[in-house]
Amino acid sequence: MLFSGAVAQEENASDMPNETTGLQAAEGVPPEIMQYTADWPLPNRDYENTRATTDVSINKDNVNDLAIAWTFDITATGTFGGASSNPIIMGDTVYFQDLYADTYALNLADGSVKWEKIYNNTTVTGPNGPAVGWGKVFVTSDPFSVAALNASSGEELWSMQLINTTPLAGEIIGEGIDIQPTVYDNLVYTSTVPGRGDVFYRGGAVGYIYALDQETGEVAWNFSTVDDPVSIWGNPDVNSGGGVWYTPAVDTETGITYWPIANPAPFAGTPEFPNGASRPGPNLYTNTMMALDHATGDIVWFTQVLPHDLFDHDLAIAPILTSANVSGEDQNVVIGAGKMGRVYAFNRDTGAILWIAVVGRHENDQLAALPPGNTTVYPGALGGVETPMAYANGTVYVPYVDLYTNWTPTSSLSLGVEGAPQAEIQPVPEGTGGLVAVEAYSGKILWDQKLDSINVGGATVVNDLVFTATFNGTIYAFDAMTGEEVWSFTAPAGINAWPAVANDTIVWPCGVGEMSQVIALRPGGMGNVTPAPTMNVTPTVMPPAGNETGNVTPTPTMNATPTMTMNVTPTATVNVTPTVTMNVTPTATTNVTPAPTTPGNATTVNISADNLAFDTDTITVPAGAEVTMVFDNQDGGIPHNVAVYNSPARAEEIFVGEIITGPAEITYTFTAPEEPGTYYFQCDVHPSMNGDFIVE
């Protein structure tokens, strides 16, 4: 079932542009983008989001000469690693932002630091990153604000808070910013999503699109991605949704922007409202391709591809603009994809769907309602198309993730939904992925390269090659025509980001692991580096404070399999659901048998957390005991706690421990229930870490 808005423009479909729209409307394009068109001046290189370049010499003949030219240490370590953004390259400068929102200008020649702006905000989820124009670098400085920095010095010129952070009932309710912005016609385009940090999809949260004046940061216009943001489909206490996770496309000929709108919540449901019963109907404008006038935010058209989404299958990926002869007719086309594992081609003038291509594994994903009990669904909430596609020469290159989720009609992955049991997500190390080539005029699959780890490294076309990378830290180059693997490289860390390419250099953030780095790959490697006055300066960053959203530091081995989630549209959206972490299999299942430490009904329990898993899934204590629990959080930079509830529904708290950011240790004391039985414990930050709390 599709929902399309009225067409508000009149275009002659026979007046076809070149394969991409180019920069004909130069008056709206920042001068730097015009000057550095041959580099990587926009998040996906151009306004069409093609992620393709022919302005470097790297190709099949010399790709085996690629080697590391320089590295830059990533000091951020967060829930999604240290980096989930695309660098910008303009001339001799690389602009890069990590997942503390810290922003750097690096020398392209050797990676040395020109300037840095340190925000040290550990609650940024991503995908974030810089946009550059009019002498400014525009970044998300915290989950609520956009800032403009002087492009030459890094000095903050203005900061605009977009989200109301007034506490309500002791907590901040609302949205957060998790998108790499873009710039056009003196405006900065960004969006909020329904949450921030570890509180996503709480009732009443609605994502908005914003256009900001580049000179002042003032809001020029905003647009609600929920069609009735006050009632939110009839139940604002429970429902939330919408928002945009990835950079929109801009048609510089028509001035129309194209936005992929994310999912509704709760999903799949709650005990009171199974199968999304709290939000009957299609839940517009979620899972919708939205065309907006760039100057006013007025709707040109919209097409919803997945009404009443139950599985967090948001249409999230940056749209691609091109032209193609579809069914014998030359047409302007916009191509979108998302976590539902489908690629859609729309007529750019009307929103009509021209074709649909299915990628990756699919199972039970077309159910209108879940039956009682557990149902395994592929793609899961962290599967499908999670990171940006690329386009060149009539072909769309699509990275995909095969991970399942076990759903029930009342389970949820929305941490803002109280009392809902958590769905089970397949552990990331078990997941696989791939890269698919899709014919742009027909949707036909041309080739499909299977990969042994989830693919959250996007797709990037360089001449006759298409590059991608997996979460375990392997970078691949495939023949763009045949899909044959031409080259691979083991990165120093896992990868949850995608590269920029310019001046024969591939700049790729590898941010998952203790050896997190931005690496520069160049034919000849270090032999082609002309050092700048200062070599790679490691910025000084304050350690994360207190109980803020923390960071993942997987095992520091070469090509190790990190244990954290990808840059998903969090359920938000490695486009991954940020409020949800992987259901990591605990490293041990032996019971913690308490040893009395003092006479009487007192007991001591030791429990630890490492690699996003407790060392046990069972804790046993005497009824009514005074419990001393020694909790050792061994996950460096990651926040955890131990909390005990009456059941997985968490309707009644027995004890909630303080959250600590590892590595750290804390001692909790509390009284066990008097009534024997099986209760429930979990980490409140990462509820997939859980087990039985048995009272005897």
C-alpha positions in Angstrom: 0.0 0.0 0.0 1.5 3.3 -1.1 0.6 6.9 -0.1 1.6 9.7 -2.4 1.1 13.4 -2.0 0.0 15.8 -4.7 2.6 16.8 -7.2 3.3 20.5 -6.7 5.6 21.2 -9.6 5.3 21.1 -13.3 8.4 19.7 -15.1 8.8 18.6 -18.7 9.9 15.0 -18.3 11.5 15.1 -21.7 14.0 17.8 -20.7 16.5 15.3 -19.4 19.6 16.5 -17.5 22.9 14.7 -17.7 23.3 11.5 -15.8 23.5 13.6 -12.6 22.2 17.0 -12.1 25.6 18.7 -11.6 26.1 22.2 -10.3 24.2 24.2 -12.8 22.6 26.3 -10.1 26.0 27.7 -9.0 24.5 30.7 -7.2 23.2 28.4 -4.5 26.4 26.3 -4.1 29.0 27.4 -1.5 32.2 28.6 -3.2 34.3 25.9 -1.6 32.1 23.2 -3.1 32.5 24.8 -6.5 36.2 25.1 -6.1 36.8 21.6 -4.8 34.3 19.7 -7.0 37.1 17.2 -8.0 37.7 16.4 -4.3 35.2 15.2 -1.7 33.4 18.4 -0.7 30.1 17.0 0.4 29.2 14.0 2.7 28.5 11.7 -0.3 30.8 13.7 -2.6 28.1 15.5 -4.6 24.5 16.7 -4.1 23.3 13.6 -5.9 24.9 11.4 -3.2 26.6 9.2 -5.8 29.7 8.5 -3.7 31.6 8.0 -7.0 34.8 9.6 -8.3 36.8 9.5 -11.5 39.1 12.3 -10.4 41.8 10.0 -9.0 44.1 7.5 -10.6 43.3 4.5 -8.3 41.9 1.6 -10.4 42.2 -2.1 -11.0 45.8 -1.8 -12.3 47.3 -0.2 -9.2 44.9 -1.0 -6.4 47.4 -3.6 -5.0 49.8 -0.7 -4.5 47.5 0.9 -1.9 49.2 1.1 1.5 48.8 3.2 4.6 50.2 6.7 4.1 49.3 8.0 7.5 47.1 7.4 10.5 45.3 9.6 13.0 44.3 8.2 16.3 40.6 8.3 17.2 40.3 8.9 20.9 36.5 8.7 21.1 35.0 5.4 22.1 31.2 5.2 22.1 28.3 2.8 21.8 28.9 2.7 18.1 32.7 2.9 18.2 34.7 6.1 17.8 33.5 7.2 14.3 30.5 6.7 12.1 30.8 9.7 9.7 32.2 10.6 6.3 35.2 12.9 6.2 35.2 15.9 3.9 38.2 16.6 1.7 38.8 20.1 0.2 42.2 20.8 -1.3 44.9 19.9 1.3 42.5 19.6 4.2 40.5 16.7 5.6 37.6 17.7 8.0 36.7 14.8 10.3 34.3 14.5 13.3 34.4 11.6 15.8 31.6 10.3 18.1 32.5 12.6 20.9 31.6 15.4 18.4 35.3 16.4 18.4 36.1 18.0 15.1 39.5 18.1 13.4 41.1 19.7 10.3 43.9 17.4 9.2 46.6 17.8 6.6 45.7 15.5 3.7 49.4 15.0 3.0 50.4 13.4 6.3 47.4 13.6 8.8 48.9 16.3 11.0 46.4 18.4 12.9 45.8 22.0 11.6 43.2 22.7 14.2 40.8 20.9 16.6 37.6 21.8 18.3 37.0 19.5 21.3 33.4 19.0 22.5 34.0 15.7 24.4 30.3 14.9 24.3 29.8 11.2 25.0 26.1 11.2 24.3 26.4 11.7 20.5 25.1 8.6 18.7 25.8 9.3 15.0 25.9 9.0 12.1 27.3 12.5 12.4 30.0 14.4 10.6 30.9 17.9 9.1 29.6 19.9 6.3 31.6 22.8 4.9 30.6 26.0 3.2 30.9 29.8 3.2 34.1 29.7 5.3 32.4 27.5 8.0 32.4 23.9 9.2 28.9 22.9 10.4 28.7 20.1 13.0 26.4 18.7 15.6 28.1 19.8 18.8 25.9 17.8 21.2 22.6 15.8 20.7 20.6 19.1 20.8 22.7 21.7 19.0 24.3 22.6 15.7 27.4 24.8 15.6 29.3 26.7 13.0 33.1 26.7 13.2 35.6 28.9 11.4 37.0 26.7 8.7 40.5 28.2 9.1 40.8 28.1 12.8 38.1 25.9 14.3 36.8 28.8 16.4 33.0 28.5 17.2 31.1 31.2 15.4 27.6 30.3 16.5 25.6 27.5 18.2 21.9 26.9 17.8 20.0 24.6 20.2 17.2 22.9 18.3 15.7 20.7 20.9 13.9 21.7 24.1 15.9 20.2 27.0 13.6 21.3 29.8 13.4 18.3 32.2 9.9 16.7 32.4 9.4 14.5 35.4 13.1 14.5 36.0 14.1 13.5 32.5 14.7 15.2 29.2 12.0 14.1 26.7 12.4 14.9 23.1 14.7 14.5 20.1 18.3 14.3 19.3 20.4 15.2 16.2 22.0 12.2 14.5 22.8 13.2 10.9 25.6 14.6 8.9 24.3 17.9 7.6 24.5 19.4 4.1 24.6 22.9 2.8 22.9 24.7 -0.1 21.6 28.2 -0.9 22.8 29.8 2.4 21.0 27.1 4.4 22.3 24.2 6.5 20.0 21.2 6.4 19.8 18.8 9.4 17.2 16.7 11.2 16.3 15.4 14.6 15.2 11.9 15.5 13.0 10.7 18.4 15.6 10.4 21.1 19.2 10.8 22.2 21.8 8.8 24.1 20.1 5.8 25.6 16.5 7.2 25.6 15.0 6.6 22.2 11.4 6.4 21.1 9.8 7.6 24.3 6.2 8.6 23.8 5.8 12.1 22.4 9.1 12.3 20.6 8.9 13.4 16.9 11.7 13.9 14.4 11.8 17.3 12.6 13.7 18.5 9.5 15.4 21.9 9.9 16.9 24.5 7.5 19.2 26.9 9.3 20.5 30.3 8.2 24.2 29.6 7.6 25.2 33.1 8.9 23.3 33.0 12.2 22.0 29.5 12.8 18.4 30.9 13.0 15.8 28.4 11.9 14.6 29.3 8.4 11.9 26.6 8.4 11.2 23.2 9.9 9.0 20.3 8.9 7.5 17.6 11.1 8.1 14.1 9.8 5.0 13.0 11.6 1.8 14.2 9.9 0.1 15.0 13.2 2.9 15.8 15.7 0.5 16.7 18.5 -1.7 13.6 18.6 1.0 11.3 17.1 -1.5 8.9 15.5 -3.8 9.1 18.4 -1.6 8.3 21.4 1.2 10.8 22.2 1.9 9.1 25.6 3.1 6.0 23.8 3.8 6.8 20.2 6.8 8.4 18.6 8.6 8.3 15.3 10.0 9.9 12.1 13.2 11.8 11.7 16.1 11.5 9.2 19.4 9.7 9.8 21.2 10.4 6.6 22.1 13.4 4.4 19.4 14.4 1.9 19.9 14.7 -1.8 19.6 18.2 -3.4 18.5 18.7 -7.0 20.4 21.9 -7.8 18.4 22.4 -11.1 14.9 22.4 -9.4 15.8 23.3 -5.8 14.0 20.2 -4.5 15.5 18.2 -1.6 14.9 14.5 -1.1 14.6 13.1 2.4 14.3 9.4 3.6 12.0 9.4 6.7 12.5 6.8 9.4 10.2 4.5 11.3 7.3 4.7 13.8 7.4 3.4 17.4 6.8 1.5 19.5 7.9 -1.6 17.6 6.7 -4.3 17.4 4.3 -3.3 20.2 3.8 -3.2 24.0 2.0 -5.5 26.4 -1.0 -3.1 26.3 -0.8 -2.4 22.6 0.5 -5.5 20.7 1.5 -5.2 17.0 1.5 -1.4 17.1 -2.1 -1.1 18.2 -1.3 2.2 19.8 -0.8 3.7 16.3 -3.4 2.4 13.9 -3.2 3.4 10.3 -0.2 4.0 8.0 1.7 6.3 10.4 2.6 9.0 7.9 5.2 10.2 7.1 7.3 7.3 8.4 9.1 5.1 5.9 8.5 7.7 3.2 10.5 9.3 0.5 9.8 13.0 1.0 10.4 15.7 -1.6 10.5 19.2 -0.1 11.1 22.7 -1.6 14.6 23.6 -0.4 13.7 27.2 0.4 10.4 26.8 2.2 10.1 23.2 3.3 6.8 22.8 1.5 5.9 19.3 0.3 6.4 18.7 -3.4 5.4 15.0 -3.1 5.8 12.0 -0.8 5.5 8.3 -1.2 5.3 5.9 1.7 6.8 2.5 1.0 6.0 0.7 4.3 2.9 1.7 6.2 2.5 0.7 9.9 6.0 -0.7 10.2 6.3 -3.2 13.0 10.0 -4.1 12.7 12.1 -0.8 12.8 12.5 -1.1 9.0 13.0 2.6 8.4 13.7 4.0 4.9 16.9 5.6 6.1 19.7 5.7 3.5 20.8 8.8 1.7 18.9 9.0 -1.6 20.7 9.0 -4.9 19.6 11.2 -7.8 20.2 10.1 -11.4 18.4 9.6 -14.7 17.5 6.3 -16.4 15.4 5.0 -19.2 12.7 3.0 -17.4 10.2 1.0 -19.3 11.2 2.8 -22.5 10.9 6.3 -21.0 13.7 8.7 -20.0 13.0 9.7 -16.4 14.6 11.6 -13.6 15.0 9.1 -10.8 15.6 9.2 -7.0 16.8 5.9 -5.5 16.3 5.0 -1.8 16.8 2.1 0.5 16.6 1.1 4.2 16.5 -1.5 6.9 13.7 -3.3 5.2 16.3 -4.7 2.8 14.7 -3.2 -0.3 15.9 -0.6 -2.9 13.3 1.6 -4.4 13.5 3.7 -7.6 11.0 6.7 -7.7 10.2 9.1 -10.5 11.8 12.2 -9.2 9.0 14.5 -10.5 6.0 12.5 -9.3 7.1 10.1 -6.6 5.8 7.1 -8.5 7.6 3.8 -7.7 9.4 2.5 -10.8 10.9 -0.7 -9.5 11.8 -2.5 -6.2 14.9 -4.6 -5.7 15.2 -7.1 -2.8 18.7 -7.5 -1.2 19.9 -9.7 1.5 18.0 -12.4 3.4 14.3 -12.1 4.0 12.0 -14.1 6.3 8.7 -13.2 7.8 9.3 -9.5 7.1 6.0 -8.9 5.3 3.8 -9.9 8.2 1.0 -7.5 8.9 0.8 -8.8 12.4 2.9 -11.1 14.5 1.4 -14.4 15.8 1.7 -15.3 19.5 5.2 -16.4 20.6 8.6 -15.7 19.0 8.9 -15.1 15.3 12.3 -14.8 13.6 12.4 -11.9 11.2 15.1 -11.2 8.5 16.1 -8.4 8.1 16.2 -7.8 11.8 16.2 -4.4 13.5 19.9 -4.0 12.8 19.8 -5.5 9.3 19.0 -4.6 5.8 20.6 -1.6 4.2 22.3 0.3 7.0 24.9 2.5 5.3 25.2 4.6 2.1 24.9 3.2 -1.4 26.9 4.4 -4.4 26.0 5.0 -8.1 28.0 5.0 -11.3 27.5 4.1 -15.0 23.9 3.0 -14.6 24.5 0.8 -11.6 23.6 1.2 -7.9 25.9 -0.5 -5.4 24.1 -1.5 -2.2 25.8 -2.8 1.1 23.5 -5.0 3.2 23.4 -6.7 6.6 22.0 -10.2 7.4 21.0 -10.2 11.1 17.8 -11.5 12.5 15.5 -10.3 15.4 13.2 -12.6 17.3 10.0 -10.6 17.8 6.8 -11.1 19.8 3.6 -9.0 19.3 4.4 -7.2 22.6 8.2 -7.0 22.5 10.1 -3.7 21.8 13.5 -2.4 21.1 12.5 1.1 22.2 14.2 1.9 25.6 11.8 4.8 26.0 8.9 2.3 26.1 8.5 1.3 29.8 7.3 -2.2 30.7 7.9 -3.7 27.3 10.0 -6.9 27.1 13.0 -6.5 24.8 13.2 -8.4 21.5 16.2 -10.7 20.9 18.7 -9.6 18.3 21.2 -12.0 16.8 24.8 -11.3 18.1 26.8 -9.2 15.7 29.7 -11.6 15.3 27.2 -14.2 13.9 26.0 -11.8 11.3 27.0 -11.7 7.7 26.5 -9.2 4.8 27.2 -8.4 1.2 27.4 -6.0 -1.6 24.9 -6.0 -4.4 25.1 -4.3 -7.9 21.6 -3.3 -9.1 20.7 -2.1 -12.6 19.4 1.4 -12.3 16.8 1.3 -15.1 15.3 -2.1 -14.1 16.2 -3.0 -10.5 17.8 -6.3 -11.8 20.5 -7.7 -9.5 23.7 -7.9 -11.6 25.9 -9.5 -9.0 25.9 -10.2 -5.2 29.1 -10.5 -3.3 28.6 -12.4 0.0 30.8 -11.3 3.0 31.5 -13.1 6.2 30.9 -10.0 8.5 28.2 -7.4 8.5 28.7 -4.7 5.9 28.4 -1.3 7.5 31.2 0.4 5.5 29.0 1.9 2.8 29.8 1.6 -0.9 32.2 3.9 -2.7 33.0 3.8 -6.5 36.5 4.8 -7.6 36.9 4.5 -11.4 36.4 0.8 -12.2 36.3 -0.3 -8.6 33.7 -0.3 -5.8 35.0 -0.3 -2.2 33.2 -1.4 0.9 34.2 -2.6 4.4 33.0 -4.9 7.1 32.5 -4.5 10.8 35.4 -6.9 11.5 37.8 -4.5 9.9 38.3 -5.8 6.3 38.3 -3.3 3.4 37.4 -4.7 0.0 37.7 -3.5 -3.6 35.6 -5.3 -6.2 35.5 -5.0 -10.0 32.5 -2.6 -10.4 31.4 -4.5 -13.6 31.7 -8.1 -12.5 31.8 -8.1 -8.7 35.1 -10.0 -8.7 37.2 -9.3 -5.6 40.3 -7.5 -6.7 41.9 -6.4 -3.4 41.4 -6.6 0.4 43.1 -5.0 3.3 43.0 -5.7 7.1 42.4 -2.4 8.9 43.7 -1.7 12.4 40.2 -1.7 13.8 36.6 -2.6 13.0 34.8 -0.3 10.5 31.5 1.4 11.0 32.0 4.4 8.7 32.7 5.1 5.0 35.5 7.0 3.2 36.3 10.1 1.3 38.5 9.9 -1.8 40.6 12.7 -3.3 44.1 13.4 -4.6 44.8 9.6 -4.9 44.1 9.2 -1.2 41.3 7.1 0.5 40.6 8.5 3.9 38.7 5.9 6.0 37.7 6.1 9.7 38.2 2.7 11.4 36.6 3.4 14.7 35.7 0.2 16.4 38.3 -1.1 18.8 41.2 0.0 20.9 43.4 0.7 17.8 40.8 3.1 16.4 42.3 5.3 13.7 41.5 7.3 10.6 43.7 5.7 8.0 44.9 7.2 4.7 45.5 4.7 1.9 47.5 5.8 -1.1 49.4 4.0 -3.9 52.9 3.6 -2.5 51.7 4.4 1.1 54.2 6.3 3.2 56.6 6.6 0.3 54.3 9.2 -1.2 54.0 11.3 1.9 55.5 14.8 2.1 55.5 15.5 5.8 53.9 18.7 7.1 55.7 20.7 9.8 54.0 18.6 12.6 53.4 14.9 12.3 50.1 13.3 13.4 49.2 15.0 16.7 47.1 13.0 19.0 44.6 15.4 20.4 44.1 15.5 24.2 40.5 14.6 25.1 39.1 14.5 28.6 37.8 11.1 29.7 34.1 10.6 29.6 32.2 12.0 32.5 30.2 10.0 35.0 27.1 8.2 33.8 26.8 9.5 30.2 26.3 7.2 27.2 29.5 5.2 26.9 31.7 3.7 24.4 32.7 0.3 22.9 36.2 -0.9 23.0 36.4 -4.3 21.4 39.4 -6.5 21.6 42.5 -4.8 20.2 43.5 -7.4 17.7 44.1 -7.0 14.0 40.9 -7.7 12.1 39.2 -8.6 15.3 35.5 -9.1 15.4 34.2 -6.2 17.4 31.3 -6.9 19.7 29.4 -3.6 19.2 26.6 -2.6 16.9 27.1 -0.8 13.7 26.4 2.6 12.6 23.0 1.7 11.9 20.0 3.9 11.9 19.5 3.3 15.3 16.1 2.5 16.0 16.3 4.9 15.9 19.6 4.5 13.2 24.9 1.9 12.0 21.4 3.2 10.4 21.1 1.1 13.4 18.9 1.4 16.3 21.0 3.4 18.8 18.9 2.6 21.8 19.5 -1.1 21.3 22.7 -3.1 21.5 23.4 -6.5 20.4 22.1 -9.6 22.2 25.7 -10.7 23.0 25.9 -14.2 24.2 27.3 -14.1 27.7 30.8 -15.5 28.1 29.7 -17.9 30.8 26.6 -19.4 32.1 27.6 -20.8 35.4 25.6 -19.8 38.4 27.0 -17.2 40.8 26.8 -19.1 44.0 27.0 -16.5 46.8 29.4 -17.2 49.7 28.2 -15.8 53.0 30.7 -13.3 54.3 29.2 -12.6 57.7 27.0 -14.7 60.1 23.3 -14.4 59.4 21.4 -13.8 56.2 24.0 -11.9 54.3 25.6 -12.8 51.0 28.2 -11.4 48.5 27.9 -11.7 44.8 30.6 -10.9 42.3 29.6 -10.1 38.7 31.5 -8.6 35.8 30.8 -7.2 32.4 33.1 -7.5 29.4 32.6 -7.2 25.6 28.9 -6.2 26.3 28.1 -9.4 28.2 27.8 -10.3 31.9 30.0 -13.3 32.9 26.8 -15.1 34.1 23.2 -15.4 33.2 22.1 -16.6 36.6 22.5 -15.0 40.1 21.3 -17.0 43.1 20.7 -15.5 46.6 18.9 -16.5 49.7 15.4 -15.0 50.3 15.5 -11.8 52.2 19.3 -11.7 52.2 21.2 -8.5 52.6 23.1 -8.6 49.3 26.5 -7.1 48.7 27.1 -7.1 44.9 30.6 -6.3 43.6 30.2 -5.2 40.0 33.3 -5.0 37.8 32.7 -3.2 34.5 35.7 -4.2 32.4 34.3 -2.6 29.2 36.6 0.4 28.7 34.6 3.6 28.0 31.2 1.8 28.1 28.5 2.5 30.7 26.9 -0.4 32.5 25.0 -1.1 35.7 23.2 -4.0 37.3 19.4 -3.7 38.0 17.0 -6.2 39.4 13.3 -6.3 38.5 10.4 -8.6 39.2 10.3 -9.8 35.6 11.6 -9.0 32.1 8.6 -6.6 31.7 10.3 -4.5 34.5 7.0 -3.5 36.0 8.5 -3.4 39.5 12.0 -2.3 40.5 13.7 -4.4 43.2 17.1 -2.7 43.0 18.6 -0.3 40.4 22.4 0.1 40.6 24.3 3.2 39.7 25.6 3.3 36.1 29.4 3.3 35.9 31.6 3.8 32.8 34.4 1.2 32.6 36.9 0.2 33.4 35.6 0.7 37.0 34.2 -1.3 39.9 31.4 -0.5 42.3 29.8 -2.2 45.3 26.0 -2.3 45.5 24.0 -3.2 48.6 20.3 -4.1 48.7 17.8 -6.5 50.2 16.7 -9.6 48.2 12.9 -10.3 48.0 11.4 -12.3 50.8 9.4 -14.4 48.3 11.4 -17.2 46.7 11.2 -17.3 42.9 12.8 -16.4 39.6 13.3 -12.7 39.1 15.2 -10.8 36.4 18.4 -8.7 36.2 19.8 -6.6 33.4 22.1 -3.7 32.4 19.7 -0.7 32.0 22.0 0.8 29.4 22.3 -2.4 27.4 19.2 -4.5 28.2 20.4 -7.4 26.0 22.7 -8.1 28.9 20.4 -9.9 31.2 19.6 -13.1 33.2 17.7 -14.8 36.0 17.9 -13.5 39.5 16.9 -16.5 41.6 15.8 -16.2 45.2 15.8 -19.4 47.2 
